[in-house]
Amino acid sequence: MAARRALHFVFKVGNRFQTARFYRDVLGMKVLRHEEFEEGCKAACNGPYDGKWSKTMVGFGPEDDHFVAELTYNYGVGDYKLGNDFMGITLASSQAVSNARKLEWPLTEVAEGVFETEAPGGYKFYLQNRSLPQSDPVLKVTLAVSDLQKSLNYWCNLLGMKIYEKDEEKQRALLGYADNQLPDLEDLMKRENQKILTPLVSLDTPGKATVQVVILADPDGHEICFVGDEAFRELSKMDPEGSKLLDDAMAADKSDEWFAKHNKPKASG
């Protein structure tokens, strides 16, 4: 039995320069850690690719108590096709609104004091023009689902989330993890005939902890990755060199030049 909380949302990115500019300079997030990998992840963390890739964690504070974005970059892939499921991330930060205006990053006011903007790749963010809260500025992730009741059954009854708000008329609900407990996920999902994308696997990170991972899929195919708590706390310690490692990796990445020289487009994911 173990307590659980939401940790990350994963974005696959094709342009690291503009992506880093958005998260660091517009949103004001910090690079918490950056890692480069020579081959694909055996838990498919970087998608269905087996080549070189990188992972960059960005957020307003340490992963131990902040929700963060995981930016996955596959060398040689220039863009990814967007689906209609990711609706946006909402955060509270007047500083982000100010940064966007200063940098002339496109903003659209969609409600009083709420601005819509896009990260490279078309991912939507909603910025509430108010002071950063003492806790995490990231307020919620919004996903579209095809059957609300079916999704609520999955996320609440199976994964143990709590319903904080529900609007039957508008067919939407706000969920989160409280201080609840869950049984062994893999056994539970097998009993309930639910999809397990990656059965329990141990992932090694050179020089760091080995973390156990189980990856599931909800009724709409959204991938949910559960990681072991103890090893993850060691693995996710903030690296003060993270931002420099990202900058160095971007400077060393000559893939754009190679594709331009050979007059070839990068692949689409």
Accessible surface in RSA format (square Angstrom, percent):
REM  Atomic radii and reference values for relative SASA: ProtOr
REM  Chains: A
REM  Algorithm: Lee & Richards
REM  Probe-radius: 1.40
REM  Slices: 20
REM RES _ NUM      All-atoms   Total-Side   Main-Chain    Non-polar    All polar
REM                ABS   REL    ABS   REL    ABS   REL    ABS   REL    ABS   REL
RES MET A   1   172.65  89.4 102.22  67.6  70.43 167.7  91.52  77.8  81.13 107.5
RES ALA A   2    44.45  40.9  39.03  60.2   5.42  12.3  44.08  62.1   0.36   1.0
RES ALA A   3    65.52  60.2  45.20  69.8  20.32  46.2  45.39  63.9  20.13  53.3
RES ARG A   4    56.96  23.9  45.40  23.1  11.56  27.5  19.71  26.9  37.25  22.6
RES ARG A   5    90.33  37.9  74.33  37.9  15.99  38.1  59.87  81.8  30.46  18.5
RES ALA A   6    52.33  48.1  36.11  55.7  16.22  36.9  43.55  61.3   8.77  23.2
RES LEU A   7    36.60  20.4  31.35  22.4   5.25  13.2  31.49  22.1   5.12  13.8
RES HIS A   8    48.45  26.5  23.52  16.4  24.93  63.8  12.69  13.1  35.76  41.6
RES PHE A   9    47.01  23.5  45.21  28.0   1.80   4.7  47.01  28.5   0.00   0.0
RES VAL A  10    64.77  42.6  45.88  41.5  18.89  45.5  45.88  39.9  18.89  51.2
RES PHE A  11     1.78   0.9   0.64   0.4   1.14   3.0   1.78   1.1   0.00   0.0
RES LYS A  12    59.13  28.8  54.36  33.4   4.77  11.4  21.44  19.3  37.69  40.1
RES VAL A  13     5.87   3.9   3.36   3.0   2.51   6.0   5.87   5.1   0.00   0.0
RES GLY A  14    17.12  21.1   0.00   N/A  17.12  21.1   1.52   4.2  15.59  34.9
RES ASN A  15    72.81  50.2  65.91  63.7   6.90  16.6  24.11  58.0  48.70  47.1
RES ARG A  16    14.71   6.2  11.06   5.6   3.65   8.7  10.62  14.5   4.09   2.5
RES PHE A  17   110.96  55.5 104.02  64.4   6.94  18.1 104.93  63.6   6.03  17.3
RES GLN A  18    73.39  41.0  73.39  53.6   0.00   0.0  23.70  50.5  49.68  37.7
RES THR A  19     3.31   2.4   3.31   3.4   0.00   0.0   2.85   3.8   0.46   0.7
RES ALA A  20     5.05   4.6   2.33   3.6   2.73   6.2   4.79   6.7   0.26   0.7
RES ARG A  21    83.96  35.3  80.42  41.0   3.53   8.4  26.98  36.9  56.97  34.5
RES PHE A  22     0.00   0.0   0.00   0.0   0.00   0.0   0.00   0.0   0.00   0.0
RES TYR A  23     1.75   0.8   1.75   1.0   0.00   0.0   1.07   0.8   0.68   0.8
RES ARG A  24    60.18  25.3  48.93  24.9  11.25  26.8  20.87  28.5  39.31  23.8
RES ASP A  25    72.68  50.9  61.45  61.2  11.24  26.6  14.45  34.0  58.23  58.1
RES VAL A  26     0.00   0.0   0.00   0.0   0.00   0.0   0.00   0.0   0.00   0.0
RES LEU A  27     1.81   1.0   0.00   0.0   1.81   4.6   0.00   0.0   1.81   4.9
RES GLY A  28    34.54  42.6   0.00   N/A  34.54  42.6  15.93  43.7  18.61  41.7
RES MET A  29    10.42   5.4   4.39   2.9   6.03  14.4   4.39   3.7   6.03   8.0
RES LYS A  30   116.23  56.7 111.82  68.6   4.41  10.5  65.19  58.7  51.04  54.4
RES VAL A  31     8.73   5.7   0.18   0.2   8.55  20.6   0.18   0.2   8.55  23.2
RES LEU A  32     0.87   0.5   0.87   0.6   0.00   0.0   0.87   0.6   0.00   0.0
RES ARG A  33     4.40   1.8   4.40   2.2   0.00   0.0   1.32   1.8   3.08   1.9
RES HIS A  34     9.29   5.1   2.21   1.5   7.08  18.1   2.34   2.4   6.95   8.1
RES GLU A  35    21.14  12.1  16.46  12.5   4.69  11.2  17.62  34.1   3.52   2.9
RES GLU A  36    67.37  38.7  39.17  29.6  28.20  67.1  38.47  74.4  28.90  23.6
RES PHE A  37    43.86  21.9  40.06  24.8   3.81   9.9  43.86  26.6   0.00   0.0
RES GLU A  38   133.70  76.8 114.28  86.5  19.42  46.2  65.14 126.0  68.56  56.0
RES GLU A  39   127.21  73.0 123.45  93.4   3.76   9.0  36.94  71.5  90.27  73.7
RES GLY A  40    21.91  27.0   0.00   N/A  21.91  27.0   4.28  11.7  17.63  39.5
RES CYS A  41    27.86  21.1   9.26  10.3  18.60  43.7   9.76  24.7  18.10  19.5
RES LYS A  42   143.22  69.9 103.26  63.4  39.96  95.1  76.34  68.7  66.88  71.2
RES ALA A  43     1.09   1.0   0.00   0.0   1.09   2.5   0.41   0.6   0.68   1.8
RES ALA A  44    53.55  49.2  44.55  68.8   9.00  20.5  45.90  64.6   7.65  20.3
RES CYS A  45    35.14  26.6  20.84  23.2  14.31  33.6  11.01  27.9  24.13  26.0
RES ASN A  46     0.09   0.1   0.09   0.1   0.00   0.0   0.00   0.0   0.09   0.1
RES GLY A  47    10.06  12.4   0.00   N/A  10.06  12.4   7.66  21.0   2.40   5.4
RES PRO A  48   124.40  90.7  86.11  78.5  38.28 139.2 100.73  83.2  23.67 147.1
RES TYR A  49    63.60  29.7  49.91  28.4  13.69  35.6  46.67  35.1  16.93  20.9
RES ASP A  50   128.29  89.9 114.04 113.5  14.25  33.7  40.26  94.7  88.03  87.8
RES GLY A  51    35.37  43.6   0.00   N/A  35.37  43.6  33.52  92.0   1.84   4.1
RES LYS A  52    83.17  40.6  74.37  45.6   8.80  21.0  28.01  25.2  55.15  58.7
RES TRP A  53     4.96   2.0   4.96   2.4   0.00   0.0   4.82   2.6   0.15   0.2
RES SER A  54     0.37   0.3   0.37   0.5   0.00   0.0   0.00   0.0   0.37   0.5
RES LYS A  55    31.40  15.3  30.77  18.9   0.64   1.5   0.36   0.3  31.04  33.1
RES THR A  56     3.48   2.5   3.48   3.5   0.00   0.0   1.56   2.1   1.93   2.9
RES MET A  57     0.67   0.3   0.67   0.4   0.00   0.0   0.57   0.5   0.10   0.1
RES VAL A  58     1.86   1.2   1.86   1.7   0.00   0.0   1.86   1.6   0.00   0.0
RES GLY A  59     0.00   0.0   0.00   N/A   0.00   0.0   0.00   0.0   0.00   0.0
RES PHE A  60    32.36  16.2  13.83   8.6  18.53  48.2  15.12   9.2  17.24  49.3
RES GLY A  61     5.31   6.5   0.00   N/A   5.31   6.5   5.31  14.6   0.00   0.0
RES PRO A  62    65.04  47.4  64.42  58.7   0.61   2.2  65.04  53.7   0.00   0.0
RES GLU A  63     2.30   1.3   0.74   0.6   1.56   3.7   0.73   1.4   1.57   1.3
RES ASP A  64    72.65  50.9  63.02  62.7   9.63  22.8  24.28  57.1  48.37  48.2
RES ASP A  65    96.09  67.3  73.24  72.9  22.85  54.0  35.69  84.0  60.40  60.2
RES HIS A  66    32.98  18.0  31.24  21.7   1.75   4.5  22.05  22.7  10.94  12.7
RES PHE A  67    34.20  17.1  31.50  19.5   2.70   7.0  31.60  19.2   2.60   7.4
RES VAL A  68     1.03   0.7   0.00   0.0   1.03   2.5   1.03   0.9   0.00   0.0
RES ALA A  69     3.93   3.6   2.82   4.3   1.11   2.5   3.12   4.4   0.80   2.1
RES GLU A  70    16.61   9.5  16.61  12.6   0.00   0.0   0.00   0.0  16.61  13.6
RES LEU A  71     9.34   5.2   8.19   5.9   1.15   2.9   8.19   5.8   1.15   3.1
RES THR A  72     0.00   0.0   0.00   0.0   0.00   0.0   0.00   0.0   0.00   0.0
RES TYR A  73     5.86   2.7   5.86   3.3   0.00   0.0   2.52   1.9   3.34   4.1
RES ASN A  74     3.32   2.3   3.32   3.2   0.00   0.0   2.76   6.6   0.55   0.5
RES TYR A  75    49.46  23.1  28.95  16.5  20.51  53.4  25.88  19.4  23.59  29.1
RES GLY A  76    17.33  21.4   0.00   N/A  17.33  21.4  13.87  38.1   3.47   7.8
RES VAL A  77    10.13   6.7  10.13   9.2   0.00   0.0  10.13   8.8   0.00   0.0
RES GLY A  78    24.46  30.2   0.00   N/A  24.46  30.2   9.37  25.7  15.09  33.8
RES ASP A  79    76.08  53.3  73.20  72.9   2.87   6.8  35.62  83.8  40.46  40.3
RES TYR A  80    34.62  16.2  16.59   9.4  18.03  46.9  16.59  12.5  18.03  22.2
RES LYS A  81   185.02  90.3 153.23  94.0  31.79  75.7 103.58  93.2  81.44  86.8
RES LEU A  82    85.91  47.8  60.44  43.2  25.48  64.0  61.61  43.3  24.30  65.4
RES GLY A  83    60.37  74.5   0.00   N/A  60.37  74.5  32.26  88.5  28.12  63.0
RES ASN A  84   136.86  94.4 119.54 115.5  17.33  41.7  44.36 106.8  92.50  89.4
RES ASP A  85    51.85  36.3  51.42  51.2   0.43   1.0  14.34  33.8  37.51  37.4
RES PHE A  86    35.12  17.6  17.26  10.7  17.86  46.5  17.26  10.5  17.86  51.1
RES MET A  87    91.34  47.3  85.15  56.4   6.19  14.7  77.08  65.5  14.26  18.9
RES GLY A  88     0.57   0.7   0.00   N/A   0.57   0.7   0.54   1.5   0.04   0.1
RES ILE A  89     5.15   2.9   5.15   3.8   0.00   0.0   5.15   3.7   0.00   0.0
RES THR A  90    11.27   8.0  11.27  11.4   0.00   0.0   5.13   6.9   6.14   9.3
RES LEU A  91     0.00   0.0   0.00   0.0   0.00   0.0   0.00   0.0   0.00   0.0
RES ALA A  92     0.00   0.0   0.00   0.0   0.00   0.0   0.00   0.0   0.00   0.0
RES SER A  93     1.10   0.9   1.10   1.5   0.00   0.0   0.00   0.0   1.10   1.5
RES SER A  94    43.16  36.5  39.86  53.2   3.29   7.6  19.81  42.2  23.35  32.7
RES GLN A  95    99.31  55.5  96.21  70.3   3.11   7.4  37.85  80.6  61.46  46.6
RES ALA A  96     0.00   0.0   0.00   0.0   0.00   0.0   0.00   0.0   0.00   0.0
RES VAL A  97     0.74   0.5   0.74   0.7   0.00   0.0   0.74   0.6   0.00   0.0
RES SER A  98    56.59  47.8  51.88  69.2   4.70  10.8  22.63  48.2  33.96  47.6
RES ASN A  99    24.18  16.7  22.96  22.2   1.22   2.9   2.82   6.8  21.35  20.6
RES ALA A 100     0.00   0.0   0.00   0.0   0.00   0.0   0.00   0.0   0.00   0.0
RES ARG A 101   136.91  57.5 117.33  59.8  19.58  46.6  53.95  73.7  82.96  50.3
RES LYS A 102   175.43  85.6 144.18  88.5  31.26  74.4  97.87  88.1  77.57  82.6
RES LEU A 103    58.84  32.8  43.90  31.4  14.94  37.5  47.89  33.6  10.95  29.5
RES GLU A 104   155.44  89.2 127.34  96.3  28.10  66.9  48.15  93.1 107.28  87.6
RES TRP A 105    29.97  12.0  24.12  11.7   5.85  13.7  22.58  12.0   7.39  12.0
RES PRO A 106   105.89  77.2  93.00  84.8  12.89  46.8 104.76  86.5   1.13   7.0
RES LEU A 107    43.85  24.4  11.61   8.3  32.24  81.0  11.98   8.4  31.86  85.7
RES THR A 108    82.65  58.8  79.09  80.2   3.56   8.5  50.00  67.2  32.64  49.3
RES GLU A 109   100.91  57.9  71.53  54.1  29.38  70.0  23.45  45.4  77.45  63.2
RES VAL A 110    75.73  49.8  37.87  34.3  37.86  91.2  45.76  39.8  29.96  81.3
RES ALA A 111    54.21  49.8  40.55  62.6  13.66  31.1  53.90  75.9   0.31   0.8
RES GLU A 112   174.54 100.2 144.06 109.0  30.49  72.6  62.14 120.2 112.40  91.8
RES GLY A 113    24.91  30.7   0.00   N/A  24.91  30.7  21.35  58.6   3.56   8.0
RES VAL A 114    34.32  22.6  34.32  31.1   0.00   0.0  34.32  29.8   0.00   0.0
RES PHE A 115    16.31   8.2  16.31  10.1   0.00   0.0  16.31   9.9   0.00   0.0
RES GLU A 116    39.87  22.9  37.84  28.6   2.02   4.8   1.59   3.1  38.28  31.3
RES THR A 117     4.60   3.3   0.00   0.0   4.60  11.0   4.60   6.2   0.00   0.0
RES GLU A 118    77.61  44.6  71.37  54.0   6.24  14.9  22.15  42.8  55.46  45.3
RES ALA A 119     2.78   2.6   0.78   1.2   2.00   4.5   0.98   1.4   1.81   4.8
RES PRO A 120    28.88  21.0  13.94  12.7  14.93  54.3  26.40  21.8   2.48  15.4
RES GLY A 121    54.32  67.0   0.00   N/A  54.32  67.0  34.45  94.5  19.87  44.5
RES GLY A 122    24.05  29.7   0.00   N/A  24.05  29.7  12.55  34.5  11.49  25.7
RES TYR A 123    23.98  11.2  23.35  13.3   0.63   1.6  13.99  10.5   9.99  12.3
RES LYS A 124    67.89  33.1  67.33  41.3   0.56   1.3  51.89  46.7  16.00  17.0
RES PHE A 125     0.94   0.5   0.94   0.6   0.00   0.0   0.94   0.6   0.00   0.0
RES TYR A 126    50.78  23.7  50.78  28.9   0.00   0.0  31.75  23.9  19.04  23.5
RES LEU A 127     0.00   0.0   0.00   0.0   0.00   0.0   0.00   0.0   0.00   0.0
RES GLN A 128    43.40  24.3  43.40  31.7   0.00   0.0   6.51  13.9  36.88  28.0
RES ASN A 129    65.10  44.9  40.96  39.6  24.14  58.1   1.54   3.7  63.56  61.4
RES ARG A 130   115.29  48.4 109.21  55.7   6.08  14.5  59.21  80.9  56.08  34.0
RES SER A 131    87.11  73.6  77.33 103.2   9.77  22.5  39.52  84.2  47.58  66.7
RES LEU A 132    90.00  50.1  66.97  47.9  23.03  57.9  66.97  47.0  23.03  62.0
RES PRO A 133    38.58  28.1  20.66  18.8  17.92  65.1  30.84  25.5   7.74  48.1
RES GLN A 134   198.59 111.0 153.98 112.5  44.61 106.2  64.69 137.7 133.90 101.6
RES SER A 135    83.17  70.3  68.21  91.0  14.96  34.5  53.32 113.5  29.85  41.8
RES ASP A 136    25.22  17.7  18.65  18.6   6.57  15.5  15.96  37.6   9.26   9.2
RES PRO A 137     5.87   4.3   5.87   5.3   0.00   0.0   5.87   4.8   0.00   0.0
RES VAL A 138    17.82  11.7   5.07   4.6  12.75  30.7   5.07   4.4  12.75  34.6
RES LEU A 139    74.80  41.7  41.97  30.0  32.84  82.5  45.29  31.8  29.51  79.4
RES LYS A 140    93.34  45.5  84.01  51.5   9.32  22.2  36.69  33.0  56.65  60.3
RES VAL A 141    45.07  29.7  18.12  16.4  26.95  64.9  18.12  15.7  26.95  73.1
RES THR A 142    55.12  39.2  51.93  52.6   3.19   7.6  46.33  62.2   8.79  13.3
RES LEU A 143    55.29  30.8  33.01  23.6  22.28  56.0  33.01  23.2  22.28  60.0
RES ALA A 144    37.94  34.9  27.71  42.8  10.23  23.3  34.84  49.1   3.10   8.2
RES VAL A 145    54.93  36.1  24.26  22.0  30.67  73.9  28.86  25.1  26.07  70.7
RES SER A 146   102.03  86.2  58.08  77.5  43.94 101.2  51.96 110.6  50.07  70.1
RES ASP A 147    67.18  47.1  61.54  61.3   5.64  13.3  19.18  45.1  48.01  47.9
RES LEU A 148    24.01  13.4  17.94  12.8   6.06  15.2  17.94  12.6   6.06  16.3
RES GLN A 149   113.05  63.2 110.39  80.7   2.65   6.3  61.80 131.5  51.25  38.9
RES LYS A 150   121.72  59.4 114.06  70.0   7.66  18.2  65.42  58.9  56.30  60.0
RES SER A 151     5.05   4.3   5.04   6.7   0.01   0.0   4.66   9.9   0.40   0.6
RES LEU A 152     7.13   4.0   6.36   4.6   0.76   1.9   6.63   4.7   0.49   1.3
RES ASN A 153    65.26  45.0  63.70  61.6   1.56   3.8  14.52  34.9  50.74  49.0
RES TYR A 154     2.39   1.1   2.33   1.3   0.06   0.2   2.39   1.8   0.00   0.0
RES TRP A 155    37.50  15.0  37.50  18.2   0.00   0.0  33.21  17.7   4.29   7.0
RES CYS A 156    21.21  16.0  13.40  14.9   7.81  18.4  13.38  33.9   7.83   8.4
RES ASN A 157   110.71  76.3  78.88  76.2  31.83  76.7  22.96  55.3  87.75  84.8
RES LEU A 158    13.63   7.6  13.12   9.4   0.51   1.3  13.12   9.2   0.51   1.4
RES LEU A 159     0.08   0.0   0.08   0.1   0.00   0.0   0.08   0.1   0.00   0.0
RES GLY A 160    12.96  16.0   0.00   N/A  12.96  16.0  11.92  32.7   1.05   2.3
RES MET A 161    31.28  16.2  22.42  14.8   8.86  21.1  19.85  16.9  11.42  15.1
RES LYS A 162   102.86  50.2  97.01  59.5   5.85  13.9  56.59  50.9  46.28  49.3
RES ILE A 163    70.87  40.3  49.63  37.0  21.24  51.2  49.63  35.7  21.24  57.6
RES TYR A 164   106.65  49.8  75.24  42.8  31.42  81.7  63.68  47.9  42.97  53.0
RES GLU A 165   112.38  64.5 104.86  79.3   7.52  17.9  40.59  78.5  71.79  58.6
RES LYS A 166    84.88  41.4  47.34  29.0  37.54  89.4  27.07  24.4  57.81  61.6
RES ASP A 167    47.51  33.3  42.90  42.7   4.61  10.9  18.25  43.0  29.26  29.2
RES GLU A 168   108.80  62.5  97.77  74.0  11.03  26.3  60.76 117.5  48.03  39.2
RES GLU A 169   164.00  94.2 128.87  97.5  35.13  83.6  53.45 103.4 110.54  90.3
RES LYS A 170   129.73  63.3 103.30  63.4  26.43  62.9  66.98  60.3  62.75  66.8
RES GLN A 171   105.73  59.1  88.48  64.7  17.25  41.1  48.78 103.8  56.96  43.2
RES ARG A 172   138.77  58.3 135.95  69.3   2.83   6.7  50.88  69.5  87.89  53.3
RES ALA A 173    33.77  31.0   1.22   1.9  32.55  74.0   4.69   6.6  29.08  77.0
RES LEU A 174    62.69  34.9  61.49  44.0   1.20   3.0  62.09  43.6   0.60   1.6
RES LEU A 175    47.78  26.6  23.60  16.9  24.18  60.8  23.60  16.6  24.18  65.1
RES GLY A 176    16.10  19.8   0.00   N/A  16.10  19.8  16.10  44.2   0.00   0.0
RES TYR A 177    40.87  19.1  11.56   6.6  29.31  76.3  10.53   7.9  30.34  37.4
RES ALA A 178    37.00  34.0  23.77  36.7  13.23  30.1  31.81  44.8   5.18  13.7
RES ASP A 179   147.72 103.5 118.65 118.1  29.07  68.7  37.94  89.3 109.78 109.5
RES ASN A 180    42.49  29.3  37.09  35.8   5.40  13.0  31.58  76.0  10.90  10.5
RES GLN A 181    94.87  53.1  74.65  54.6  20.22  48.1  37.90  80.7  56.97  43.2
RES LEU A 182    10.58   5.9   9.63   6.9   0.95   2.4   9.63   6.8   0.95   2.6
RES PRO A 183    54.49  39.7  52.18  47.6   2.31   8.4  54.39  44.9   0.10   0.6
RES ASP A 184    86.04  60.3  70.23  69.9  15.81  37.4  33.26  78.3  52.78  52.6
RES LEU A 185     7.19   4.0   4.54   3.3   2.64   6.6   4.54   3.2   2.64   7.1
RES GLU A 186    24.26  13.9  23.31  17.6   0.95   2.3   8.23  15.9  16.03  13.1
RES ASP A 187    72.31  50.6  70.71  70.4   1.60   3.8  12.50  29.4  59.81  59.6
RES LEU A 188    19.50  10.9  19.50  14.0   0.00   0.0  19.50  13.7   0.00   0.0
RES MET A 189     0.00   0.0   0.00   0.0   0.00   0.0   0.00   0.0   0.00   0.0
RES LYS A 190   122.51  59.8 105.37  64.7  17.14  40.8  67.30  60.6  55.21  58.8
RES ARG A 191   157.51  66.1 125.38  63.9  32.13  76.5  75.08 102.6  82.42  50.0
RES GLU A 192    83.87  48.1  70.63  53.4  13.23  31.5   3.73   7.2  80.13  65.4
RES ASN A 193   138.65  95.6 105.33 101.8  33.31  80.2  33.37  80.3 105.27 101.8
RES GLN A 194    58.24  32.6  45.15  33.0  13.09  31.2   2.00   4.2  56.24  42.7
RES LYS A 195   129.64  63.2 117.04  71.8  12.60  30.0  68.33  61.5  61.32  65.3
RES ILE A 196    38.42  21.9  14.80  11.0  23.62  56.9  14.80  10.7  23.62  64.1
RES LEU A 197    74.57  41.5  44.51  31.8  30.06  75.6  48.18  33.8  26.39  71.0
RES THR A 198    21.42  15.2  20.70  21.0   0.72   1.7  11.68  15.7   9.74  14.7
RES PRO A 199    77.07  56.2  75.77  69.1   1.30   4.7  75.77  62.6   1.30   8.1
RES LEU A 200   100.19  55.8  75.43  54.0  24.76  62.2  75.43  53.0  24.76  66.6
RES VAL A 201    32.02  21.1  26.47  24.0   5.55  13.4  32.02  27.8   0.00   0.0
RES SER A 202    45.81  38.7  41.15  54.9   4.65  10.7  21.99  46.8  23.82  33.4
RES LEU A 203    24.02  13.4  23.93  17.1   0.10   0.2  24.02  16.9   0.00   0.0
RES ASP A 204   105.38  73.8  80.87  80.5  24.51  57.9  32.76  77.1  72.62  72.4
RES THR A 205    20.35  14.5  16.64  16.9   3.71   8.8   5.41   7.3  14.94  22.6
RES PRO A 206   123.65  90.1  96.30  87.8  27.35  99.4 108.81  89.8  14.84  92.3
RES GLY A 207    89.93 110.9   0.00   N/A  89.93 110.9  45.14 123.9  44.79 100.3
RES LYS A 208    83.01  40.5  59.67  36.6  23.34  55.6  55.74  50.2  27.28  29.1
RES ALA A 209    13.14  12.1   4.97   7.7   8.17  18.6  13.14  18.5   0.00   0.0
RES THR A 210    66.45  47.3  48.27  48.9  18.17  43.3  28.42  38.2  38.03  57.5
RES VAL A 211     6.89   4.5   6.89   6.2   0.00   0.0   6.89   6.0   0.00   0.0
RES GLN A 212    91.52  51.2  89.37  65.3   2.15   5.1  17.59  37.4  73.93  56.1
RES VAL A 213     3.37   2.2   2.85   2.6   0.52   1.2   3.37   2.9   0.00   0.0
RES VAL A 214    12.56   8.3  12.56  11.4   0.00   0.0  12.56  10.9   0.00   0.0
RES ILE A 215    11.06   6.3  11.06   8.2   0.00   0.0  11.06   8.0   0.00   0.0
RES LEU A 216     0.00   0.0   0.00   0.0   0.00   0.0   0.00   0.0   0.00   0.0
RES ALA A 217     3.74   3.4   1.90   2.9   1.84   4.2   1.90   2.7   1.84   4.9
RES ASP A 218     6.89   4.8   0.21   0.2   6.69  15.8   0.41   1.0   6.49   6.5
RES PRO A 219    51.09  37.2   9.08   8.3  42.01 152.7  21.14  17.4  29.96 186.2
RES ASP A 220    52.09  36.5  18.08  18.0  34.01  80.4  14.86  35.0  37.23  37.1
RES GLY A 221    44.50  54.9   0.00   N/A  44.50  54.9  25.62  70.3  18.88  42.3
RES HIS A 222    21.55  11.8  15.30  10.6   6.25  16.0  20.67  21.3   0.88   1.0
RES GLU A 223   123.74  71.0  92.86  70.3  30.88  73.5  25.48  49.3  98.25  80.2
RES ILE A 224    22.82  13.0  20.08  15.0   2.73   6.6  22.82  16.4   0.00   0.0
RES CYS A 225    66.20  50.1  38.65  43.1  27.55  64.7  27.01  68.4  39.19  42.3
RES PHE A 226    27.91  14.0  23.08  14.3   4.83  12.6  25.78  15.6   2.14   6.1
RES VAL A 227    45.09  29.7  21.24  19.2  23.84  57.5  23.38  20.3  21.70  58.9
RES GLY A 228    30.23  37.3   0.00   N/A  30.23  37.3  28.56  78.4   1.67   3.7
RES ASP A 229    80.12  56.1  69.11  68.8  11.01  26.0  30.88  72.7  49.24  49.1
RES GLU A 230   152.67  87.7 143.73 108.7   8.94  21.3  58.65 113.4  94.03  76.8
RES ALA A 231    24.52  22.5  18.22  28.1   6.31  14.3  22.40  31.5   2.12   5.6
RES PHE A 232    14.51   7.3  14.51   9.0   0.00   0.0  14.51   8.8   0.00   0.0
RES ARG A 233   109.27  45.9 101.76  51.9   7.51  17.9  46.46  63.5  62.81  38.1
RES GLU A 234    93.09  53.4  85.64  64.8   7.45  17.7  23.76  46.0  69.32  56.6
RES LEU A 235    12.28   6.8  11.24   8.0   1.04   2.6  11.24   7.9   1.04   2.8
RES SER A 236     7.93   6.7   3.57   4.8   4.36  10.0   0.00   0.0   7.93  11.1
RES LYS A 237   142.82  69.7 130.69  80.2  12.13  28.9  87.87  79.1  54.95  58.5
RES MET A 238    86.90  45.0  63.00  41.7  23.90  56.9  44.88  38.2  42.02  55.7
RES ASP A 239    37.07  26.0  33.41  33.3   3.66   8.7  11.28  26.5  25.79  25.7
RES PRO A 240   122.42  89.2  89.23  81.3  33.19 120.6  96.40  79.6  26.02 161.7
RES GLU A 241    89.79  51.6  89.19  67.5   0.60   1.4  38.08  73.7  51.71  42.2
RES GLY A 242     0.04   0.0   0.00   N/A   0.04   0.0   0.00   0.0   0.04   0.1
RES SER A 243    41.80  35.3  40.83  54.5   0.96   2.2  30.38  64.7  11.42  16.0
RES LYS A 244   120.88  59.0 115.04  70.6   5.83  13.9  86.67  78.0  34.21  36.4
RES LEU A 245    73.45  40.9  70.89  50.7   2.56   6.4  70.89  49.8   2.56   6.9
RES LEU A 246     5.69   3.2   5.69   4.1   0.00   0.0   5.69   4.0   0.00   0.0
RES ASP A 247    60.52  42.4  55.39  55.1   5.13  12.1  24.89  58.6  35.63  35.5
RES ASP A 248    66.85  46.8  60.62  60.3   6.23  14.7  27.72  65.2  39.13  39.0
RES ALA A 249    13.03  12.0   4.04   6.2   8.99  20.4  11.93  16.8   1.11   2.9
RES MET A 250    11.51   6.0   9.91   6.6   1.60   3.8  10.30   8.8   1.21   1.6
RES ALA A 251    65.83  60.5  50.07  77.3  15.76  35.8  58.58  82.5   7.25  19.2
RES ALA A 252    75.55  69.5  51.04  78.8  24.51  55.8  58.58  82.5  16.97  45.0
RES ASP A 253    27.32  19.1  10.21  10.2  17.11  40.5   6.09  14.3  21.23  21.2
RES LYS A 254   117.82  57.5 111.85  68.6   5.97  14.2  74.49  67.0  43.33  46.2
RES SER A 255    18.81  15.9  11.79  15.7   7.02  16.2  16.71  35.6   2.10   2.9
RES ASP A 256    85.99  60.2  78.96  78.6   7.03  16.6  34.33  80.8  51.66  51.5
RES GLU A 257   110.99  63.7 102.96  77.9   8.03  19.1  49.03  94.8  61.96  50.6
RES TRP A 258   118.87  47.7 114.52  55.4   4.35  10.2  98.08  52.3  20.78  33.7
RES PHE A 259    40.25  20.1  40.21  24.9   0.04   0.1  40.21  24.4   0.04   0.1
RES ALA A 260    78.59  72.3  50.12  77.4  28.47  64.8  61.25  86.3  17.34  45.9
RES LYS A 261   173.97  84.9 137.55  84.4  36.42  86.7  91.82  82.7  82.14  87.5
RES HIS A 262    81.85  44.7  62.33  43.3  19.52  49.9  44.44  45.8  37.41  43.5
RES ASN A 263   139.33  96.1 118.15 114.2  21.17  51.0  28.84  69.4 110.49 106.8
RES LYS A 264   114.21  55.7 104.51  64.1   9.70  23.1  59.19  53.3  55.02  58.6
RES PRO A 265   119.02  86.7  99.28  90.5  19.73  71.7 109.17  90.1   9.85  61.2
RES LYS A 266    35.46  17.3  18.83  11.6  16.63  39.6  16.39  14.8  19.07  20.3
RES ALA A 267    57.66  53.0  45.41  70.1  12.25  27.9  55.95  78.8   1.71   4.5
RES SER A 268    82.75  69.9  50.89  67.9  31.86  73.4  30.56  65.1  52.20  73.1
RES GLY A 269    35.95  44.3   0.00   N/A  35.95  44.3  28.20  77.4   7.75  17.4
END  Absolute sums over single chains surface
CHAIN  1 A    14805.2      11518.1       3287.1       7817.6       6987.6
END  Absolute sums over all chains
TOTAL         14805.2      11518.1       3287.1       7817.6       6987.6
